[in-house]
Amino acid sequence: MKIFSTDKIKELDKLTIETQQITSLELMERAALQAFLWLVNRFQDKKTVYHIFCGVGNNGGDGLVIARMLKQNYFDVHVYVIPFNETFSADFEANLERLKECNLTYTTIHETADFPDIAENHIIVDAIFGIGLTREMDSWLQSLIQKINYHASFKVSIDVPSGLFLHQKTTIAIHSDVVLSFQLPKLAFYLPENENFITEIVLLSIDLDQKGIENWATNYYYIDTFEIKKRYKPISKFTHKGTQGHVLLIGGSYGKIGAMVLASQAALRSGCGLTTVLIPKCGYEILQTASPEALVIADENQHQITQIQFDILPNSIGIGMGMGQKDDTAKAFYHFLKTNTLPLLIDADGLNLLSANLDWLSLVPKNSILTPHPKELERLIGTWNDDFEKIEKTRQLAKKHDFVILIKGANTLIIDGKNVFVNSSGNQALATGGSGDVLSGMITSFRAQGYSAVDAALLGVYFHGRTADLAVNDLGYEGFIASDILKYLGKVFLELKK
């Protein structure tokens, strides 16, 4: 699913109006109807009381239409107009007149002292600012938003939480329980720094021009089940272990062999034909016992990897999980980078060694995949002022070296030198030790099966997150551990075939 800029969204609205031969007021009615239907379906009690805060732009116009529809369906509705400037949009003014049709009056709020009494069991609908906000709000508006935030009522924002910037850092915005956004996702919804402003996102279709959506270019994408199905390639009935791809995983150290157990099992359960694990000697019996399906190459050193040598021809290599950063290991990693030509997946201590020796990045083959969590990423690209700068700096690093880079976390981002992909699956259950090792095994497995670096990363991240979505009803967030990802992985494959 494409993610468009604010300007493109506005252009898409105009295109829809032209191609469908409707007015902007009719498009506003369409959007408001979808929000109205969601509200009455979610809050089915006819005694529900709504307090709708409307700005004087088109977002406020949406709020006025929703208020009219609620009133016409005999709900108790209170409307408040927030005149944040002297100019009202034409569609807002038209809908202000239409309130008279249903004998619905409104109150104008000029300062926080005008804030109404609202019971905690009432619903607040936020339609103050939409996607067009480009500057900091006046102090009284900030105080008003704080007043709304402090209130205990359930809060629903229309299109975006008022105050949220779509292309720069936000300091204050409505803390929404639900955002009812129209048709397409917005990048800002999925960034960690906006966590406090958004709890749940609902995308409401308003039949925007489909050809425009399909034909217009973008560098931002939201990866949902539909996108994954387009990329997933079912296994041929004539395949065998020799044609399903051979994975080589390199890592582990004394006390961290579990990382390689998890990675190897994840690789095997993600569809590759063969998995070989190169580990220090102390892990040999552990791997042979815990992952009997995996082949094992043991380093001569008991506790750590000191040389990376193998006589197999793998289709993909993942390196770094639990590997440690001892001097001998660092030397072995450096010599491996100097001689290896196969694209890599680099995780954990492999990333830490790269960040300590940034000139080694030039030795990493093109189309390699880097999988840092935020702290590991900071060591690679330096600090950032906001998530937008973080994305851009990561994109520049990916472009310079022709890498695919993951920024792990809620809504993991997959970034190449051109595009940014936002993952839709997963939840906080994945915040557990070993989860990243499993992900690395999965992505390396998909890579060995012939997927491109980007598609392997997209599939791995989506499948990884989806296991937690399926498991949470059985285990809860706290009861979920990394090995549970393996238990639910097969169910994700089955989902795709439905």
C-alpha positions as CSV (number, residue, x, y, z in Angstrom):
1,M,0.0,0.0,0.0
2,K,1.4,3.4,-1.0
3,I,2.2,6.2,1.4
4,F,1.9,9.6,-0.2
5,S,3.1,13.0,0.9
6,T,0.6,15.7,2.0
7,D,0.8,17.4,-1.4
8,K,0.1,14.1,-3.2
9,I,-2.9,13.4,-0.9
10,K,-4.4,16.8,-1.8
11,E,-3.8,16.2,-5.5
12,L,-5.5,12.8,-5.2
13,D,-8.6,14.4,-3.7
14,K,-8.7,16.8,-6.6
15,L,-8.2,14.0,-9.1
16,T,-11.0,12.1,-7.5
17,I,-13.3,15.1,-7.7
18,E,-12.5,15.6,-11.4
19,T,-12.6,11.9,-12.6
20,Q,-15.8,11.0,-10.6
21,Q,-17.4,14.3,-11.4
22,I,-18.3,15.1,-7.8
23,T,-17.9,18.3,-5.7
24,S,-15.5,18.6,-2.8
25,L,-18.6,18.8,-0.6
26,E,-19.7,15.4,-1.8
27,L,-16.3,13.9,-1.2
28,M,-16.4,15.4,2.3
29,E,-19.8,13.8,2.9
30,R,-18.4,10.5,1.7
31,A,-15.5,10.7,4.2
32,A,-17.7,11.8,7.0
33,L,-20.2,9.0,6.4
34,Q,-17.5,6.4,6.8
35,A,-16.4,8.0,10.1
36,F,-20.0,8.2,11.2
37,L,-20.6,4.5,10.5
38,W,-17.5,3.5,12.3
39,L,-18.5,5.6,15.4
40,V,-22.0,4.2,15.7
41,N,-20.8,0.7,15.1
42,R,-18.1,1.1,17.8
43,F,-20.3,2.9,20.3
44,Q,-23.7,1.3,19.7
45,D,-25.5,2.7,22.7
46,K,-27.9,5.4,21.5
47,K,-27.3,7.3,24.7
48,T,-23.7,7.9,23.7
49,V,-22.9,11.6,24.0
50,Y,-20.5,13.1,21.4
51,H,-18.4,16.3,21.8
52,I,-17.0,17.3,18.4
53,F,-14.2,19.9,18.2
54,C,-13.9,21.4,14.8
55,G,-11.3,23.7,13.3
56,V,-12.2,26.0,10.5
57,G,-10.5,24.1,7.6
58,N,-11.7,21.0,5.8
59,N,-10.9,18.7,8.7
60,G,-13.3,20.8,10.7
61,G,-15.8,20.4,7.8
62,D,-15.5,16.7,8.2
63,G,-16.3,17.1,11.9
64,L,-19.4,19.2,11.1
65,V,-20.8,16.6,8.7
66,I,-20.2,13.9,11.3
67,A,-22.0,16.0,13.9
68,R,-25.0,16.5,11.5
69,M,-25.2,12.8,10.8
70,L,-25.1,11.9,14.4
71,K,-27.8,14.5,15.2
72,Q,-30.0,13.3,12.4
73,N,-29.8,9.8,13.9
74,Y,-30.9,11.1,17.3
75,F,-27.6,11.1,19.1
76,D,-26.7,13.7,21.7
77,V,-24.1,15.9,20.0
78,H,-22.3,19.0,21.0
79,V,-20.3,21.0,18.5
80,Y,-17.4,23.4,19.3
81,V,-15.8,25.6,16.6
82,I,-12.1,26.5,17.1
83,P,-11.3,29.6,15.0
84,F,-7.6,29.2,14.7
85,N,-7.5,31.8,12.0
86,E,-9.9,34.4,10.5
87,T,-10.3,32.5,7.1
88,F,-12.7,29.6,7.0
89,S,-12.6,27.1,4.2
90,A,-15.5,27.2,1.8
91,D,-16.6,23.6,2.6
92,F,-16.4,24.4,6.3
93,E,-18.6,27.4,5.9
94,A,-21.1,25.4,3.7
95,N,-21.4,22.7,6.4
96,L,-21.7,25.3,9.1
97,E,-24.9,26.5,7.3
98,R,-26.1,22.9,7.0
99,L,-26.1,22.5,10.8
100,K,-29.2,24.6,10.8
101,E,-31.1,21.9,8.8
102,C,-31.1,19.7,11.9
103,N,-31.4,22.5,14.5
104,L,-27.8,21.8,15.7
105,T,-26.1,24.8,17.3
106,Y,-22.4,25.2,18.1
107,T,-20.2,26.9,20.6
108,T,-17.2,28.9,19.7
109,I,-14.0,28.4,21.8
110,H,-11.6,31.3,21.8
111,E,-9.5,30.2,24.9
112,T,-9.1,27.3,27.3
113,A,-11.5,29.0,29.7
114,D,-14.3,28.2,27.2
115,F,-13.6,24.5,27.5
116,P,-16.9,22.7,28.1
117,D,-17.9,20.2,30.9
118,I,-17.5,16.7,29.5
119,A,-18.3,13.5,31.4
120,E,-15.7,10.8,31.4
121,N,-18.0,8.4,29.6
122,H,-18.6,10.8,26.7
123,I,-16.8,10.6,23.4
124,I,-14.5,13.4,22.1
125,V,-14.2,13.7,18.4
126,D,-11.1,15.7,17.3
127,A,-11.5,17.5,13.9
128,I,-9.4,20.6,14.6
129,F,-6.4,20.2,12.3
130,G,-5.9,17.9,9.4
131,I,-3.0,17.1,7.2
132,G,-2.4,20.7,6.2
133,L,-0.8,21.8,9.5
134,T,2.7,23.1,8.7
135,R,3.6,25.4,11.6
136,E,3.5,25.4,15.4
137,M,0.2,26.2,16.9
138,D,-0.5,29.4,18.9
139,S,-0.1,29.0,22.6
140,W,-3.8,29.0,23.4
141,L,-4.4,26.2,20.9
142,Q,-1.6,24.2,22.5
143,S,-3.2,24.7,25.9
144,L,-6.6,23.6,24.4
145,I,-5.1,20.4,23.1
146,Q,-3.4,19.8,26.5
147,K,-6.8,20.3,28.1
148,I,-8.3,17.7,25.8
149,N,-5.4,15.3,26.4
150,Y,-5.8,15.6,30.2
151,H,-9.5,14.6,29.9
152,A,-10.4,11.0,30.5
153,S,-12.9,10.7,27.7
154,F,-12.3,8.3,24.8
155,K,-10.8,10.4,21.9
156,V,-11.3,9.8,18.2
157,S,-9.3,11.9,15.7
158,I,-10.5,12.4,12.2
159,D,-7.8,11.7,9.6
160,V,-4.8,12.7,11.9
161,P,-4.5,13.7,15.5
162,S,-4.7,17.4,15.6
163,G,-1.2,19.0,15.9
164,L,0.6,16.0,14.3
165,F,3.0,17.0,11.6
166,L,3.3,14.5,8.8
167,H,6.8,15.5,7.7
168,Q,8.6,16.9,10.7
169,K,8.9,16.3,14.5
170,T,5.7,16.9,16.5
171,T,5.9,18.4,20.0
172,I,2.2,18.5,20.9
173,A,-0.8,16.8,19.5
174,I,-4.0,15.1,20.5
175,H,-3.4,11.8,22.3
176,S,-5.9,9.8,20.2
177,D,-7.3,6.4,21.3
178,V,-8.3,5.9,17.6
179,V,-7.4,7.7,14.4
180,L,-9.9,7.3,11.6
181,S,-7.8,8.0,8.6
182,F,-9.0,8.1,5.0
183,Q,-7.9,5.4,2.5
184,L,-4.1,5.6,2.7
185,P,-1.7,5.4,5.7
186,K,0.6,8.3,6.7
187,L,4.3,7.7,7.5
188,A,4.1,9.7,10.7
189,F,1.6,7.3,12.1
190,Y,4.3,4.6,12.4
191,L,7.2,6.4,13.8
192,P,8.3,5.8,17.4
193,E,8.4,9.5,18.4
194,N,4.7,9.7,17.7
195,E,3.8,6.8,19.9
196,N,1.9,9.0,22.5
197,F,-0.4,10.5,19.8
198,I,-1.7,7.3,18.3
199,T,-3.0,4.1,19.9
200,E,-5.1,2.6,17.1
201,I,-5.3,3.4,13.4
202,V,-8.3,2.6,11.2
203,L,-8.1,3.2,7.5
204,L,-11.5,4.0,6.0
205,S,-12.0,3.6,2.3
206,I,-13.5,6.7,0.6
207,D,-13.2,5.5,-3.0
208,L,-10.3,7.8,-4.0
209,D,-9.3,7.5,-7.7
210,Q,-7.7,4.1,-8.0
211,K,-5.8,4.8,-11.2
212,G,-4.1,7.8,-9.5
213,I,-3.1,5.6,-6.6
214,E,-1.7,2.9,-8.9
215,N,0.1,5.3,-11.3
216,W,1.6,7.9,-9.0
217,A,5.1,7.2,-7.8
218,T,6.2,7.2,-4.2
219,N,9.2,6.1,-2.2
220,Y,7.1,5.0,0.8
221,Y,5.1,1.9,1.2
222,Y,3.0,0.2,4.0
223,I,3.5,-3.6,3.9
224,D,0.4,-5.5,4.7
225,T,-0.8,-9.0,4.0
226,F,-1.8,-8.1,0.4
227,E,1.7,-6.8,-0.3
228,I,3.3,-9.9,1.1
229,K,1.1,-12.2,-1.0
230,K,2.3,-10.4,-4.1
231,R,5.9,-11.2,-3.2
232,Y,5.6,-14.7,-1.7
233,K,6.5,-17.6,-4.0
234,P,4.9,-20.9,-3.0
235,I,7.2,-23.9,-3.1
236,S,7.1,-26.0,-6.2
237,K,6.0,-29.6,-5.8
238,F,9.1,-30.7,-7.7
239,T,11.6,-29.0,-5.4
240,H,14.0,-30.8,-3.1
241,K,16.5,-29.8,-0.4
242,G,19.2,-29.1,-3.0
243,T,17.1,-26.6,-4.8
244,Q,15.5,-24.9,-1.8
245,G,18.6,-23.0,-0.9
246,H,21.5,-23.6,1.5
247,V,21.9,-21.2,4.4
248,L,25.2,-20.6,6.3
249,L,24.9,-19.0,9.7
250,I,28.1,-17.8,11.4
251,G,28.2,-16.7,15.0
252,G,27.9,-17.8,18.6
253,S,30.3,-17.6,21.5
254,Y,30.6,-19.1,25.0
255,G,27.3,-18.4,26.7
256,K,25.6,-17.2,23.5
257,I,25.2,-20.4,21.6
258,G,21.4,-20.1,22.0
259,A,21.5,-17.3,19.4
260,M,22.6,-19.7,16.8
261,V,20.1,-22.4,17.9
262,L,17.3,-19.9,17.4
263,A,18.7,-18.6,14.1
264,S,19.2,-22.1,12.7
265,Q,15.8,-23.3,13.6
266,A,14.2,-20.1,12.2
267,A,16.1,-20.6,8.9
268,L,14.9,-24.2,8.6
269,R,11.3,-23.4,9.5
270,S,11.3,-20.6,6.9
271,G,11.7,-23.0,4.0
272,C,15.3,-23.3,3.1
273,G,16.5,-26.8,2.1
274,L,19.8,-26.9,4.1
275,T,21.2,-24.9,7.0
276,T,24.8,-25.1,8.1
277,V,26.0,-23.4,11.3
278,L,29.6,-22.2,11.9
279,I,30.2,-21.9,15.7
280,P,33.0,-22.2,18.3
281,K,33.7,-25.7,19.5
282,C,31.8,-25.2,22.8
283,G,28.5,-25.1,20.9
284,Y,29.0,-28.3,18.8
285,E,27.0,-30.7,21.0
286,I,24.4,-28.1,21.8
287,L,23.6,-27.4,18.2
288,Q,23.6,-31.1,17.2
289,T,21.2,-31.8,20.0
290,A,18.9,-28.7,19.8
291,S,18.9,-28.5,16.0
292,P,19.4,-32.0,14.7
293,E,18.4,-30.9,11.2
294,A,21.3,-28.4,11.0
295,L,24.8,-29.2,9.8
296,V,27.6,-27.9,12.1
297,I,31.1,-26.6,11.4
298,A,33.1,-26.1,14.6
299,D,35.9,-23.5,15.0
300,E,39.0,-24.9,16.6
301,N,38.7,-22.4,19.4
302,Q,36.6,-23.5,22.3
303,H,34.9,-20.2,23.2
304,Q,34.8,-18.0,20.2
305,I,35.2,-17.8,16.4
306,T,38.8,-17.3,15.4
307,Q,38.6,-18.3,11.7
308,I,35.8,-18.4,9.2
309,Q,36.5,-21.3,6.8
310,F,34.1,-23.6,5.1
311,D,34.1,-25.9,2.1
312,I,30.4,-25.6,1.2
313,L,28.7,-23.3,-1.4
314,P,25.9,-21.5,0.5
315,N,23.3,-19.5,-1.3
316,S,23.2,-16.9,1.6
317,I,25.1,-16.1,4.7
318,G,24.0,-14.6,8.0
319,I,26.7,-13.5,10.4
320,G,27.0,-11.9,13.8
321,M,24.4,-13.4,16.0
322,G,25.9,-14.0,19.5
323,M,29.4,-13.8,17.9
324,G,31.0,-11.5,20.4
325,Q,33.7,-8.9,19.7
326,K,36.9,-10.4,20.9
327,D,40.1,-9.4,19.0
328,D,40.4,-12.8,17.4
329,T,36.8,-12.7,16.3
330,A,37.2,-9.2,14.9
331,K,40.2,-10.3,12.9
332,A,38.4,-13.4,11.6
333,F,35.4,-11.2,10.6
334,Y,37.7,-8.7,8.8
335,H,39.5,-11.4,6.8
336,F,36.2,-12.9,5.9
337,L,34.9,-9.6,4.6
338,K,38.0,-9.1,2.5
339,T,37.6,-12.5,0.7
340,N,33.8,-13.0,0.6
341,T,31.8,-11.9,-2.4
342,L,28.3,-13.3,-1.5
343,P,25.8,-10.8,-0.1
344,L,25.4,-11.1,3.6
345,L,22.9,-10.5,6.4
346,I,24.8,-8.8,9.2
347,D,23.3,-8.7,12.7
348,A,24.3,-8.0,16.3
349,D,28.0,-8.3,17.0
350,G,28.7,-8.1,13.3
351,L,27.1,-4.7,13.3
352,N,29.0,-3.7,16.4
353,L,32.3,-4.6,14.8
354,L,31.4,-2.6,11.6
355,S,30.4,0.5,13.7
356,A,33.8,0.2,15.5
357,N,35.5,0.0,12.1
358,L,33.4,2.0,9.7
359,D,36.0,1.7,6.9
360,W,35.0,-2.0,6.8
361,L,31.6,-1.1,5.4
362,S,33.3,-0.8,2.0
363,L,34.2,-4.5,2.2
364,V,30.6,-5.6,2.7
365,P,29.2,-6.8,-0.7
366,K,26.4,-4.9,-2.4
367,N,22.8,-6.1,-1.7
368,S,23.7,-7.1,1.8
369,I,21.2,-6.7,4.6
370,L,21.9,-5.0,7.9
371,T,19.5,-5.5,10.8
372,P,20.3,-3.0,13.5
373,H,18.1,-2.1,16.5
374,P,18.1,1.7,17.3
375,K,21.3,1.7,19.4
376,E,23.2,-0.3,16.8
377,L,21.9,2.0,14.1
378,E,23.1,5.1,16.1
379,R,26.6,3.6,16.1
380,L,26.5,3.3,12.3
381,I,24.9,6.7,11.3
382,G,25.3,8.9,14.4
383,T,22.6,10.6,16.3
384,W,19.5,12.2,14.9
385,N,17.1,15.0,15.9
386,D,13.9,13.2,14.9
387,D,12.7,10.0,13.2
388,F,12.5,11.8,9.8
389,E,16.2,12.6,10.0
390,K,17.0,9.0,11.2
391,I,15.2,7.6,8.1
392,E,17.1,10.0,5.7
393,K,20.5,9.2,7.2
394,T,19.8,5.5,7.0
395,R,18.6,5.9,3.4
396,Q,21.9,7.7,2.6
397,L,24.0,4.9,4.1
398,A,22.0,2.3,2.2
399,K,22.4,4.2,-1.0
400,K,26.1,4.7,-0.6
401,H,26.8,1.0,-0.1
402,D,23.8,-0.5,-2.0
403,F,22.5,-2.1,1.3
404,V,19.1,-2.9,2.6
405,I,18.9,-1.7,6.2
406,L,16.3,-2.6,8.8
407,I,15.4,-0.3,11.6
408,K,14.0,-2.8,14.1
409,G,11.3,-1.9,16.5
410,A,7.5,-1.4,16.4
411,N,6.6,-1.0,12.7
412,T,10.1,-2.1,11.6
413,L,11.3,0.0,8.7
414,I,13.0,-1.6,5.7
415,I,15.1,0.9,3.8
416,D,17.1,0.7,0.6
417,G,18.8,3.6,-1.2
418,K,15.5,4.7,-2.6
419,N,12.5,3.3,-0.8
420,V,11.2,3.1,2.7
421,F,8.8,0.2,3.6
422,V,6.8,0.2,6.9
423,N,6.0,-3.2,8.3
424,S,2.4,-3.7,9.5
425,S,2.7,-6.8,11.6
426,G,3.9,-7.4,15.2
427,N,3.4,-6.2,18.7
428,Q,5.3,-5.6,21.9
429,A,5.5,-9.3,22.6
430,L,8.6,-9.4,20.3
431,A,10.5,-7.3,22.8
432,T,12.3,-10.3,24.2
433,G,15.8,-11.7,24.0
434,G,16.5,-13.9,21.0
435,S,13.8,-12.3,18.8
436,G,16.3,-10.7,16.6
437,D,18.3,-13.9,16.2
438,V,15.2,-15.6,14.9
439,L,14.5,-12.8,12.5
440,S,18.1,-13.0,11.1
441,G,17.6,-16.7,10.5
442,M,14.4,-16.2,8.7
443,I,15.6,-13.4,6.4
444,T,18.8,-15.4,5.5
445,S,16.6,-18.4,4.7
446,F,14.4,-16.3,2.3
447,R,17.5,-14.9,0.7
448,A,18.8,-18.4,0.1
449,Q,15.5,-19.3,-1.6
450,G,16.1,-16.7,-4.3
451,Y,14.3,-13.7,-3.0
452,S,15.8,-10.3,-3.6
453,A,17.4,-8.6,-0.6
454,V,14.4,-6.3,-0.2
455,D,11.8,-9.0,-0.6
456,A,13.6,-11.3,1.8
457,A,13.7,-8.6,4.4
458,L,10.0,-7.7,3.8
459,L,8.9,-11.4,4.1
460,G,11.1,-12.0,7.1
461,V,9.9,-9.0,9.1
462,Y,6.3,-9.5,8.2
463,F,6.3,-13.3,9.1
464,H,8.3,-12.5,12.3
465,G,5.7,-9.9,13.4
466,R,2.7,-11.9,12.4
467,T,3.7,-14.9,14.7
468,A,3.4,-12.5,17.6
469,D,0.0,-11.3,16.4
470,L,-1.3,-14.9,16.3
471,A,0.3,-15.9,19.6
472,V,-0.7,-13.0,21.8
473,N,-4.3,-14.3,22.3
474,D,-2.8,-17.6,23.6
475,L,0.2,-16.3,25.5
476,G,-0.2,-12.6,26.2
477,Y,2.6,-10.2,25.7
478,E,4.6,-11.1,28.7
479,G,4.4,-14.9,28.2
480,F,5.8,-14.8,24.7
481,I,9.5,-15.7,24.2
482,A,11.6,-16.0,21.1
483,S,11.2,-19.7,20.6
484,D,7.4,-19.1,20.4
485,I,8.0,-17.4,17.0
486,L,9.1,-20.8,15.7
487,K,6.0,-22.5,17.0
488,Y,3.7,-20.1,15.2
489,L,5.7,-19.6,12.0
490,G,4.0,-22.4,10.1
491,K,0.6,-20.8,10.8
492,V,1.7,-17.7,9.0
493,F,2.5,-19.7,5.9
494,L,-0.9,-21.3,6.1
495,E,-2.6,-17.9,6.4
496,L,-1.1,-16.8,3.1
497,K,-2.6,-19.8,1.3
498,K,-6.1,-19.0,2.4
